[in-house]
Amino acid sequence: MKLDIGFGLDNATWPAFVVDCSGNVRHANEAALSTFGAAIEGEPALSSSIWSPEMDLTPEQFLAKIERSSLPMMQLKFRVKAGGTARFNSYVCPLHHAGQKFFLFQAMRDASVLGGEGDTVYDSPEAAQRKFESGDTVLRTGAFSFEASAAQRQKLECALQLARTVSLDFNNALTSILGHTSLVLSKVEPNHPWRHSLMEVERAAQKAAEIAQDLAAFSSRQEKDARAQAPGNLNNVLSRAVESFQKPGSPRIIWTFHLEKRLFTVNFDEAKMQQAFVKILENAVEAVGPEGRVTVRSHNQSLEQPVKSPAVQLAAGHYVCVEFADNGCGINPDVLPRIFEPFFTTKPNPPHRGLGLAWVYGIITNHGGSLAVTSPPAQGTTVRIFLPAQKKIVRDHTTQIEDLRGNQTVLFVDDDETVLTLGQVVLSSFGYKVLAANGAARALELFSEATSQIDLVVTDLVMPGMSGRELIDHIRWVAPAMPILSTSGYLRPSSNDAEDEYYLRKPFTSHDLLRKVKHVLSLAQTGHRPG
């Protein structure tokens, strides 16, 4: 069946379409239908519809190769509506939706560039990459030309290396800031006069962490890591988002909560989801003014049949619905259809750039979710978010802080002194005995001295001299059953999903570290080991 997705390029003037891993077209915009004709409708296979027979690779072979390529733009040939074939500058990227992987094709035809006899059409990203790396390729567009010379490639590599170094150092600094701030927040009372300032520090650090992750993704030429999404309880994120608006001196808003006590499990990126909730709440608070009312709800929803309405379209399955309702002035009916458009705003500009709700839309749809906004005249506004869920319950970790305590011995390894200090302070304050090592060499010394006493090793993956990977290999040789938790702001241990159980991405909060340590130790008790 067709892919049921909120497609952000439906109104684009250039052809755009989505295919699955088998090469079947699952969605196409109007420009694609106009360019390629009815051949692209009805979930056809690319090979039998618009893929040119002149291409050496089949669509399936091409898609397998594009996953391993760092070259985003290439020339491809497609069969067009008018008959024959045509060359297109094509941008192809992976797309995650509802737990499945697809590929987004955007095809830009430029007759001044792609219509000549001398043009080269690459049948794979590798072929284009090889030509690019030869040092004499000129990639032209209608506006400019770019010569991929060896000197320019060297400059690019220097820039990427600098970005990698900056992202690593930035992540280490943010790990210390977030870790210590979250630790202090867990100790202070809700009405403590410094609590608001600490929460603002934490919010700023979380935003900076997003920038660091973007920088790391750019420098590694990799797509953003979809596995940053982890199963959890959205009530925790909701509570923290609302708490940031309940500070001394804030508008006297009446807050009402109806949170499902046994909420289904959702896979989500906590930082991004909190940013989306905060942005929606900012709009609600601004709409109601002083002494208004905002209601926040969460509840489970199971659909045996698909739902298709003007407001939202949902496939059958389990969902968590998060609802934000305010009694403000509402949204003008003429404006409502445009609220998710980038750069559209009815507010003074600057400071508003019209990106807030477009950003929210991107976050929610990247989680496979849907949004519905209703705003009857003069009756306020309600924003409903539907996120795919699993029909199982995740315990609310924020109310079980004492469960994070332990008495085991942990060897904590990191070459950055601020992160090393954070590990010592956080773990020891929750009852753990900590052996600290500022590098792999020192870690091996401590490990050889106290192998039988050590219950867990926590190590950074990127360190000078001997890397964390090499350290893990040495430890595994001596103690194959030793549980090892690896951390990094840049590298992942592997592409194996099982390895994620033993990986903690920087920057992390004190609770992130404590929960992960507790989880890995519990896995070790059950005899579980990473494959």
Rosetta blueprint (number, residue, H / E / L):
1 M L
2 K L
3 L L
4 D L
5 I L
6 G L
7 F L
8 G L
9 L L
10 D L
11 N L
12 A L
13 T L
14 W L
15 P L
16 A E
17 F E
18 V E
19 V E
20 D E
21 C L
22 S L
23 G L
24 N E
25 V E
26 R E
27 H E
28 A E
29 N L
30 E H
31 A H
32 A H
33 L H
34 S H
35 T H
36 F H
37 G H
38 A H
39 A H
40 I H
41 E L
42 G L
43 E L
44 P L
45 A E
46 L H
47 S H
48 S H
49 S H
50 I L
51 W E
52 S L
53 P L
54 E L
55 M L
56 D L
57 L L
58 T L
59 P H
60 E H
61 Q H
62 F H
63 L H
64 A H
65 K H
66 I H
67 E L
68 R L
69 S L
70 S L
71 L L
72 P L
73 M E
74 M E
75 Q E
76 L E
77 K E
78 F E
79 R E
80 V L
81 K L
82 A L
83 G L
84 G L
85 T E
86 A E
87 R E
88 F E
89 N E
90 S E
91 Y E
92 V E
93 C E
94 P E
95 L E
96 H E
97 H E
98 A L
99 G L
100 Q E
101 K E
102 F E
103 F E
104 L E
105 F E
106 Q E
107 A E
108 M E
109 R L
110 D L
111 A H
112 S H
113 V H
114 L H
115 G L
116 G L
117 E L
118 G L
119 D L
120 T L
121 V L
122 Y L
123 D L
124 S L
125 P H
126 E H
127 A H
128 A H
129 Q H
130 R H
131 K H
132 F H
133 E H
134 S L
135 G L
136 D L
137 T L
138 V E
139 L E
140 R E
141 T L
142 G L
143 A L
144 F L
145 S E
146 F E
147 E E
148 A L
149 S L
150 A H
151 A H
152 Q H
153 R H
154 Q H
155 K H
156 L H
157 E H
158 C H
159 A H
160 L H
161 Q H
162 L H
163 A H
164 R H
165 T H
166 V H
167 S H
168 L H
169 D H
170 F H
171 N H
172 N H
173 A H
174 L H
175 T H
176 S H
177 I H
178 L H
179 G H
180 H H
181 T H
182 S H
183 L H
184 V H
185 L H
186 S H
187 K H
188 V L
189 E L
190 P L
191 N L
192 H L
193 P L
194 W L
195 R H
196 H H
197 S H
198 L H
199 M H
200 E H
201 V H
202 E H
203 R H
204 A H
205 A H
206 Q H
207 K H
208 A H
209 A H
210 E H
211 I H
212 A H
213 Q H
214 D H
215 L H
216 A H
217 A H
218 F H
219 S H
220 S H
221 R L
222 Q L
223 E L
224 K L
225 D L
226 A H
227 R H
228 A H
229 Q L
230 A E
231 P E
232 G E
233 N L
234 L H
235 N H
236 N H
237 V H
238 L H
239 S H
240 R H
241 A H
242 V H
243 E H
244 S L
245 F L
246 Q L
247 K L
248 P L
249 G L
250 S L
251 P L
252 R L
253 I L
254 I E
255 W E
256 T E
257 F E
258 H E
259 L E
260 E L
261 K L
262 R L
263 L L
264 F E
265 T E
266 V E
267 N E
268 F E
269 D L
270 E H
271 A H
272 K H
273 M H
274 Q H
275 Q H
276 A H
277 F H
278 V H
279 K H
280 I H
281 L H
282 E H
283 N H
284 A H
285 V H
286 E H
287 A H
288 V H
289 G L
290 P L
291 E L
292 G L
293 R E
294 V E
295 T E
296 V E
297 R E
298 S E
299 H E
300 N E
301 Q E
302 S E
303 L E
304 E L
305 Q L
306 P L
307 V E
308 K E
309 S L
310 P L
311 A L
312 V L
313 Q E
314 L E
315 A L
316 A L
317 G E
318 H E
319 Y E
320 V E
321 C E
322 V E
323 E E
324 F E
325 A E
326 D E
327 N L
328 G L
329 C L
330 G L
331 I L
332 N L
333 P L
334 D L
335 V L
336 L H
337 P H
338 R H
339 I L
340 F L
341 E L
342 P L
343 F L
344 F L
345 T L
346 T L
347 K L
348 P L
349 N L
350 P L
351 P L
352 H L
353 R L
354 G L
355 L L
356 G H
357 L H
358 A H
359 W H
360 V H
361 Y H
362 G H
363 I H
364 I H
365 T H
366 N H
367 H L
368 G L
369 G L
370 S E
371 L E
372 A E
373 V E
374 T E
375 S L
376 P L
377 P L
378 A L
379 Q L
380 G L
381 T E
382 T E
383 V E
384 R E
385 I E
386 F E
387 L E
388 P E
389 A L
390 Q E
391 K E
392 K E
393 I E
394 V L
395 R L
396 D L
397 H H
398 T H
399 T H
400 Q L
401 I H
402 E H
403 D H
404 L H
405 R L
406 G L
407 N L
408 Q L
409 T E
410 V E
411 L E
412 F E
413 V E
414 D L
415 D L
416 D L
417 E H
418 T H
419 V H
420 L H
421 T H
422 L H
423 G H
424 Q H
425 V H
426 V H
427 L H
428 S H
429 S H
430 F L
431 G L
432 Y L
433 K E
434 V E
435 L E
436 A E
437 A E
438 N L
439 G L
440 A H
441 A H
442 R H
443 A H
444 L H
445 E H
446 L H
447 F H
448 S H
449 E H
450 A L
451 T L
452 S L
453 Q L
454 I L
455 D L
456 L E
457 V E
458 V E
459 T E
460 D E
461 L L
462 V L
463 M L
464 P L
465 G L
466 M L
467 S L
468 G H
469 R H
470 E H
471 L H
472 I H
473 D H
474 H H
475 I H
476 R H
477 W H
478 V H
479 A L
480 P L
481 A L
482 M L
483 P L
484 I E
485 L E
486 S E
487 T E
488 S E
489 G L
490 Y L
491 L L
492 R L
493 P L
494 S L
495 S L
496 N L
497 D H
498 A H
499 E H
500 D H
501 E H
502 Y H
503 Y E
504 L E
505 R E
506 K L
507 P L
508 F L
509 T L
510 S H
511 H H
512 D H
513 L H
514 L H
515 R H
516 K H
517 V H
518 K H
519 H H
520 V H
521 L H
522 S H
523 L H
524 A H
525 Q H
526 T L
527 G L
528 H L
529 R L
530 P L
531 G L
